[in-house]
């Protein structure tokens, strides 16, 4: 949904177009792009959400009158740094960056600062540098809270049921969001671990023991297979805290290979994040249990609005100035709210236009 500023920008663009009637198309096109060029650095093409982010950012910025240059780092921190350096040399007016590695961009961001190019951290806070201006993301602790609340509700822990076996997975150790997702989840799960209503047979409960480099599904599958082989035997898994749909699908693959998914051995409760199409279809089919929907179209619009504010001399609107410290400074942040999705309400994704009914068949 377009906000008031976007609507005003559209109206302004329409007025300019009408006033240009009678002039040639080349001069009209040149006038459309007088506002500058924005460089966009996304982390990977292996996740459909980042493809949606990139497409949405380009569309929103072009709609506001900006040229764009979009690059994907393909999970390679050095490649992404080189791409950003190239964007700086090409003279972009602003940078929107979703980092592959939160600590790998300090050198190139000094180049951005020297060139007076503002930098917006997109969904992933960049660490260890003063040369970032704003952060736009979702409420990441809320993501973890939603996932943990779902496990608690489905297992009936608040009704005193248990004990249940659970295994914990976390995101990539080089992504600052990982700690926020985990912190949110453990805020709710820790009391049930302390009371032994939840038991982790592997004993792997510390964040450093459960991370998944690059959020990689096959890596998660390998770890889950190892946990099943070493710690379960006649035991069964009742729940898996998974922070992301790609990890959830890897966990599911390991569970299927171990015989889960039958009447006598049903799938455990499995959480997720990002409402990726394969995982939503898995939820409908009764395999993955839940995901957290973060409408990245809204996130892209928020980032585009922020860029427009900066480049037109306005102060961007933020709602958090003290909670996101990158080790050098508190980075002013704008946070959007996520939504839990399961089999009971997945049609929200259709009603919002995120997926069509045919795509979910």
C-alpha positions in Angstrom: 0.0 0.0 0.0 1.4 3.4 -1.0 1.8 5.9 1.8 0.9 9.6 1.7 4.4 10.7 0.7 4.4 8.2 -2.2 1.0 9.3 -3.3 2.2 12.9 -3.3 5.3 11.9 -5.3 3.1 10.2 -7.8 0.8 13.2 -8.1 3.9 15.5 -8.6 5.2 13.2 -11.3 1.9 13.2 -13.0 1.7 17.1 -13.0 5.2 17.2 -14.4 4.3 14.8 -17.1 1.2 16.8 -18.1 3.1 20.1 -18.2 5.6 18.5 -20.6 2.9 17.8 -23.2 4.1 18.9 -26.6 7.8 18.3 -25.8 9.8 15.4 -27.2 10.0 12.2 -25.2 13.7 12.4 -24.7 13.5 15.7 -22.7 10.6 14.3 -20.7 12.6 11.2 -19.9 15.6 13.3 -18.9 13.5 15.4 -16.6 12.0 12.2 -14.9 15.5 11.2 -13.8 16.8 14.5 -12.5 16.5 13.3 -8.9 19.6 11.1 -8.9 20.8 7.5 -8.9 20.5 5.0 -6.0 22.8 2.0 -5.7 21.2 -1.1 -4.3 23.4 -4.0 -2.9 21.5 -7.1 -2.1 23.1 -10.2 -0.5 22.0 -13.2 -2.5 19.8 -14.6 -5.3 19.4 -18.0 -3.6 16.4 -16.8 -1.5 13.3 -15.6 -3.3 12.7 -12.9 -0.7 15.9 -11.0 -1.8 14.7 -11.2 -5.4 11.5 -9.6 -4.3 13.3 -7.0 -2.2 15.5 -6.0 -5.2 12.6 -5.8 -7.6 10.5 -3.8 -5.2 13.3 -1.3 -4.4 13.9 -0.7 -8.1 10.2 -0.2 -8.8 9.6 2.2 -5.8 12.6 4.3 -6.5 11.9 4.6 -10.2 8.3 5.5 -9.3 9.8 8.4 -7.2 11.9 9.6 -10.1 15.3 7.9 -9.4 17.6 5.8 -11.5 18.8 2.6 -9.8 21.8 0.3 -10.1 21.1 -3.1 -8.5 23.8 -5.7 -7.6 23.6 -9.1 -5.9 26.6 -10.2 -3.8 25.8 -14.0 -4.2 26.8 -14.7 -0.6 30.4 -13.5 -1.2 31.4 -10.7 1.1 34.4 -9.7 -1.0 32.3 -9.6 -4.2 29.7 -7.4 -2.5 32.4 -5.0 -1.3 33.7 -4.8 -4.9 30.2 -4.1 -6.2 29.7 -1.3 -3.7 33.0 0.2 -4.6 32.0 0.2 -8.2 28.7 1.9 -7.4 30.6 4.6 -5.5 33.0 5.2 -8.5 29.9 5.4 -10.7 28.7 8.3 -8.7 25.5 7.1 -7.1 23.8 9.6 -4.8 22.8 7.1 -2.1 23.4 3.4 -1.1 20.9 0.9 0.2 22.8 -2.2 1.4 21.7 -5.6 2.7 25.1 -6.9 3.8 26.3 -10.5 3.1 28.7 -10.1 6.1 27.8 -7.4 8.7 31.5 -6.7 9.4 33.0 -6.9 5.9 32.2 -3.4 4.5 34.1 -1.0 6.7 36.7 -0.1 4.1 34.4 0.5 1.2 31.9 2.5 3.4 34.8 4.9 4.3 34.9 5.5 0.5 31.2 6.2 0.5 31.7 8.7 3.4 34.5 10.4 1.6 32.3 10.8 -1.4 29.4 12.1 0.9 27.1 9.2 -0.1 24.5 8.4 2.5 24.1 4.7 3.5 21.0 2.9 4.5 21.4 -0.5 6.1 18.6 -2.6 4.7 17.2 -5.3 7.0 20.7 -6.2 8.2 22.6 -3.8 10.4 26.2 -3.2 9.3 28.6 -3.4 12.2 31.8 -1.7 13.3 31.6 1.5 11.3 30.4 5.1 11.8 29.7 5.4 8.1 26.1 4.3 8.1 23.2 6.7 8.4 20.0 4.8 8.9 18.6 1.3 9.4 15.3 0.0 8.0 14.1 -3.4 9.1 11.4 -5.4 10.8 11.1 -5.7 14.6 13.5 -8.7 14.7 13.0 -9.6 18.3 9.2 -9.8 17.5 10.0 -12.4 14.9 11.6 -14.6 17.5 8.7 -13.9 19.9 6.2 -15.0 17.3 8.0 -18.2 16.5 8.4 -19.1 20.2 4.8 -18.3 21.0 3.7 -20.6 18.3 5.7 -23.5 19.7 4.4 -22.8 23.2 0.8 -22.7 22.0 1.0 -25.8 19.8 2.6 -27.9 22.5 0.3 -26.7 25.2 3.2 -25.7 27.5 1.2 -23.0 29.3 -1.3 -25.7 30.2 1.4 -27.7 31.9 2.0 -30.3 29.2 5.4 -31.8 28.6 8.2 -32.8 28.6 8.8 -32.3 24.9 12.0 -32.6 22.9 13.1 -29.6 21.0 16.1 -28.7 18.9 17.2 -25.1 18.3 18.5 -23.6 15.0 19.7 -20.0 14.5 20.7 -17.9 11.5 24.1 -17.0 10.1 26.7 -15.9 12.6 27.7 -13.0 10.4 24.2 -11.5 10.3 23.4 -9.2 13.1 19.7 -10.1 13.0 20.5 -13.6 14.1 21.0 -12.6 17.7 17.8 -10.6 17.8 15.7 -13.5 16.4 17.3 -15.8 19.0 16.9 -13.4 21.9 13.2 -12.9 21.1 12.6 -16.7 21.0 14.5 -17.5 24.1 12.7 -14.8 26.1 9.7 -17.0 25.9 11.2 -20.5 25.6 13.8 -20.3 28.4 11.3 -20.6 31.3 10.1 -23.9 29.8 13.6 -25.1 29.4 14.3 -24.2 33.0 11.2 -26.2 34.2 12.2 -29.1 31.9 8.9 -29.0 30.0 11.1 -28.5 27.0 14.3 -30.6 26.8 17.1 -30.2 24.2 18.5 -33.8 23.9 21.6 -32.5 22.1 22.3 -30.0 24.8 23.0 -27.4 22.1 21.3 -24.3 23.4 24.0 -21.6 23.1 23.8 -19.3 20.1 27.3 -20.1 19.1 26.5 -23.8 18.8 23.4 -23.5 16.7 24.1 -21.0 14.0 23.7 -21.8 10.3 26.3 -20.1 8.0 24.6 -18.1 5.2 21.2 -19.3 6.4 21.9 -22.4 4.2 19.3 -25.1 3.9 21.7 -28.0 3.1 23.9 -27.0 6.1 20.8 -27.2 8.3 19.8 -30.5 6.8 23.3 -31.9 7.6 23.2 -30.7 11.2 19.6 -32.0 11.8 20.6 -35.4 10.4 23.6 -35.5 12.7 21.4 -34.6 15.7 18.9 -37.3 14.9 21.6 -40.0 14.5 23.4 -39.1 17.7 20.8 -38.1 20.2 17.4 -39.5 19.3 17.3 -43.3 18.6 13.9 -44.2 20.0 13.1 -40.6 21.0 11.2 -38.3 18.8 11.5 -34.6 18.0 8.5 -32.6 19.1 9.5 -29.2 18.0 12.3 -27.4 16.0 12.9 -23.7 16.4 13.9 -22.6 12.9 14.5 -18.9 12.2 14.1 -19.0 8.4 12.2 -21.0 5.8 15.2 -22.2 3.9 16.6 -23.7 7.2 13.2 -25.2 7.9 13.1 -26.9 4.5 16.6 -28.3 5.2 15.4 -29.6 8.6 12.3 -31.1 7.0 14.5 -33.0 4.5 16.5 -34.6 7.3 13.3 -35.5 9.2 11.8 -37.1 6.1 14.9 -39.2 5.6 14.5 -40.3 9.3 10.9 -41.5 8.7 9.0 -38.5 9.9 5.8 -37.6 8.2 3.9 -40.8 8.7 0.9 -41.5 10.9 3.1 -43.2 13.5 5.8 -40.5 13.3 4.3 -37.1 12.6 6.3 -34.1 11.8 7.3 -31.9 14.8 6.3 -28.3 15.2 8.6 -26.4 12.8 8.8 -22.6 12.7 10.1 -20.4 9.9 10.4 -16.9 8.5 9.9 -15.0 5.3 6.8 -16.8 3.9 8.7 -18.2 0.9 6.5 -19.9 -1.6 7.9 -23.4 -1.1 7.4 -23.1 2.6 3.9 -21.7 2.4 3.0 -24.6 0.2 4.6 -26.9 2.8 2.5 -25.3 5.5 -0.7 -25.9 3.5 0.4 -29.5 3.0 0.9 -30.0 6.8 4.7 -30.3 6.9 6.3 -27.0 8.0 4.0 -25.6 10.7 4.5 -21.9 10.7 6.3 -18.9 9.1 6.7 -15.3 9.9 5.5 -13.0 7.1 7.5 -9.8 6.6 6.0 -7.9 3.7 9.2 -6.8 2.0 7.2 -4.7 -0.4 6.5 -2.4 2.6 10.2 -2.6 3.7 11.3 -1.5 0.2 8.8 1.4 0.2 10.1 2.5 3.6 13.7 2.4 2.3 12.7 4.3 -0.8 10.9 6.9 1.2 14.0 7.3 3.4 16.3 7.8 0.5 13.9 10.4 -1.0 13.8 12.2 2.3 17.6 12.3 2.6 18.2 13.4 -1.0 15.5 16.1 -0.9 16.7 17.6 2.4 14.1 16.3 4.7 14.7 14.4 7.9 13.7 10.7 7.6 11.1 9.5 10.0 12.4 6.9 12.5 10.8 5.1 15.5 13.9 3.8 17.3 17.1 5.7 18.1 18.8 3.7 20.9 18.3 0.0 20.4 20.5 -0.7 17.4 24.1 0.0 18.2 26.5 -1.3 15.6 29.5 -1.2 18.0 30.4 2.4 17.0 27.2 4.3 17.1 23.4 4.1 17.7 21.9 3.8 14.2 18.5 5.5 13.9 16.0 2.8 12.8 12.6 2.4 11.3 11.0 -0.9 12.2 8.1 -2.6 10.6 5.9 -5.3 12.2 5.9 -8.9 11.2 2.9 -11.3 11.1 2.7 -15.0 12.0 1.3 -17.3 9.3 0.1 -20.9 9.6 -2.5 -23.1 7.9 -5.3 -21.2 9.6 -4.5 -17.8 8.1 -2.3 -18.3 5.1 -4.9 -16.7 2.8 -3.7 -13.4 4.2 -0.9 -13.8 1.7 -3.4 -14.0 -1.1 -5.6 -11.2 0.1 -2.6 -8.9 0.4 -1.5 -9.8 -3.2 1.8 -11.3 -2.1 0.9 -14.6 -3.7 -2.0 -15.6 -6.0 -4.2 -18.5 -5.2 -2.8 -20.3 -8.3 0.7 -20.0 -7.0 -0.2 -21.7 -3.8 -1.9 -24.7 -5.5 
